[in-house]
Amino acid sequence: MKKLILLTTLLLAFSCSKDDEDSNECLICDSFGEGADMTQSELNGFCVGATAEDGSTVTKEDVEAMAALLNFFPGTDCSVK
């Protein structure tokens, strides 16, 4: 259930902005807390400039928002690198 909510939030974040930013900044998580229920392999490709499932472009703000959301879970260490 938590994973579904997290993925729904991720998709909503994609649809909020369509900036044409292009860089190699990606979401990297060094560790995941118990409640995060995610793995780094599930986040591979979540980078600025990538195309989301709905066709929008991932912005730096989207990546930073996802990092902040994941860091809400104790023991999770995610950042934009």
SULKAVEN-V876770 format. One line per field, one symbol per residue. phi: phi as a letter, one per 40 degrees, with the letter a starting at -180 (. if undefined). psi: psi as a letter, one per 30 degrees, with the letter a starting at -180 (. if undefined). burial: + if it has 24 or more other ideal C-beta (glycine too) atoms within 12 Angstrom, else -. A space follows every 10 residues. Layout:
BEGIN
phi=???
psi=???
burial=???
END
This chain:
BEGIN
phi=.ccccccccc ccccccabcc caabcbcbbc abcdccfbbc ccbdgcbdgc ccdcgcccbc cccccccccc cccdgcbbac b
psi=eeeeeeeeee eeeeffkhlh kjagkljkkf lklefehlle fffkfilkfl klfgflkkle eeeeeeeeee fekkfkjklk .
burial=-----+---+ --++------ ----+++++- -+---+-+-- --+--+++-+ -+----++++ -++++++-++ +----+-+-+ -
END
